[in-house]
Amino acid sequence: MQRGIKRVGDVAAAGVLLVILLPLLVAIAAAIYLTRGGPVLFRQTRSGRHGVPFTLVKFRTMRDAFAADAGRLTPLGRCLRSSSLDELPQLWNVLTGEMSLVGPRPLLLKYLPLYNQFQRRRLETTPGITGWAQIHGRNAVDWEPRFRLDVWYVDHWSLGLDFRILGRTLLSVLGRQGITAAGHTSMPEFQGSAPENP
């Protein structure tokens, strides 16, 4: 019952937000196009619920050149990331059911074989734009504690917890906390970990 309510809430919220934010989305797209040309959207295959692949969409914030991590981030892209505005196109992923407003962040498909049994449990629910790990440090949280936070969410999920996460996400975004990991523009690549549970 609660899962059904969550899905209805996701569709309603994503639909309303896409309509309300349409002028902002168009303005951001135009700014990206005018400053560095197209495409304005970044598309990448991520793992969804149960590891099913889907195409995540974000506003493009980085240059295509093979430069150092920090050097690839454009000035406009830095602004979009610091304000989390680059994530707004993912409302479309929410509307189509590939994502939820709240859930573990969808990670790269190539990480799937690297998860141990405990870490794979994060795939038991639909990934989200924000989540329990994001309000506890976002990209500044190392991989191991991040996975523990994701699995904690899976085990303790409720509608009340989702509302709590959404509220704290707003505060985190306004405070621009945990946007990057040290020495990286987002997160370093996951290299795998020990197979046993923590």
SVG drawing of the C-alpha trace seen along z (x, -y; Angstrom):
<svg xmlns="http://www.w3.org/2000/svg" viewBox="-2 -32 46 45">
<polyline fill="none" stroke="black" stroke-width="0.4" points="0.0,0.0 2.7,-2.5 4.8,-1.6 1.8,-2.4 1.3,-5.7 5.0,-6.4 4.8,-5.9 1.7,-8.1 3.4,-10.8 6.5,-10.5 4.5,-10.9 2.4,-13.8 5.4,-15.6 7.6,-15.1 4.9,-16.1 4.1,-19.3 7.7,-20.2 8.5,-19.7 5.7,-22.1 6.6,-24.7 10.3,-24.5 9.9,-24.5 11.1,-28.2 14.2,-27.4 14.9,-24.2 14.7,-26.1 17.0,-28.9 19.6,-26.4 19.5,-24.5 19.9,-27.7 22.8,-28.8 24.6,-25.5 24.1,-25.7 25.3,-29.3 28.4,-28.7 29.6,-25.4 27.2,-24.2 25.1,-21.0 24.2,-18.6 22.8,-20.2 21.9,-16.9 24.3,-14.3 23.0,-10.7 24.6,-7.7 23.5,-4.1 23.0,-3.4 21.7,-0.4 18.2,-0.7 16.1,1.6 17.5,5.1 20.3,3.9 18.1,3.2 19.9,0.7 18.3,-2.6 19.4,-6.0 19.9,-8.7 19.7,-12.3 21.3,-15.4 22.4,-18.7 25.9,-18.6 28.4,-20.2 31.7,-18.9 33.8,-19.2 34.3,-16.1 38.1,-16.5 40.3,-14.1 41.5,-16.6 42.0,-16.3 38.8,-15.8 38.6,-19.3 39.7,-20.8 36.7,-19.2 34.1,-21.0 33.0,-24.2 32.3,-27.4 28.6,-27.1 28.8,-23.4 30.4,-24.2 27.5,-26.5 24.9,-24.0 26.5,-21.2 26.9,-23.4 23.2,-24.3 22.2,-20.7 20.3,-22.2 22.1,-19.8 20.0,-17.0 16.6,-18.5 16.2,-16.5 16.1,-13.4 12.5,-14.4 11.8,-12.8 13.4,-9.5 11.0,-9.7 8.0,-10.3 8.9,-7.2 9.3,-5.1 13.1,-4.4 13.8,-6.5 12.0,-7.8 12.4,-11.1 14.0,-9.3 16.2,-6.2 19.9,-5.1 21.6,-7.0 21.8,-5.0 25.4,-4.1 27.4,-3.1 26.5,0.3 30.1,1.4 30.0,1.4 27.5,4.3 30.1,7.1 32.1,5.3 29.3,5.3 29.6,7.8 26.4,9.5 25.6,6.8 26.2,3.9 23.9,5.5 21.0,5.0 20.9,1.4 19.4,2.6 16.3,3.9 14.6,0.6 14.1,-2.0 17.1,-4.5 16.4,-8.1 17.4,-11.7 18.2,-12.0 18.6,-9.5 19.7,-8.7 23.4,-8.8 22.9,-12.1 21.7,-13.8 24.6,-12.4 27.3,-14.0 26.4,-13.4 29.6,-12.9 31.9,-13.6 31.0,-10.2 33.3,-7.4 32.0,-4.3 31.8,-1.9 29.7,-4.1 27.7,-5.2 26.7,-1.6 25.8,-1.0 23.6,-4.1 21.9,-2.9 21.1,0.5 19.9,-1.0 17.4,-3.0 16.2,0.3 15.7,1.9 13.9,-1.1 12.0,-2.6 8.7,-4.4 6.8,-7.3 7.7,-9.3 11.4,-8.6 11.1,-9.8 9.5,-13.1 12.3,-13.5 14.9,-13.0 13.3,-15.4 13.2,-18.1 16.9,-17.6 17.9,-17.5 16.5,-21.0 18.6,-22.2 21.7,-20.4 21.2,-21.9 20.7,-25.4 23.8,-25.0 25.7,-23.4 27.1,-20.7 29.1,-17.6 29.0,-18.4 32.4,-16.8 34.8,-14.3 38.3,-15.6 40.3,-15.9 37.3,-15.0 34.5,-16.8 32.0,-14.3 33.0,-10.8 36.1,-8.7 35.4,-5.4 34.3,-2.4 37.0,0.2 35.2,3.0 35.6,4.2 35.8,7.3 33.1,9.9 32.1,10.4 29.3,8.3 30.3,5.4"/>
</svg>
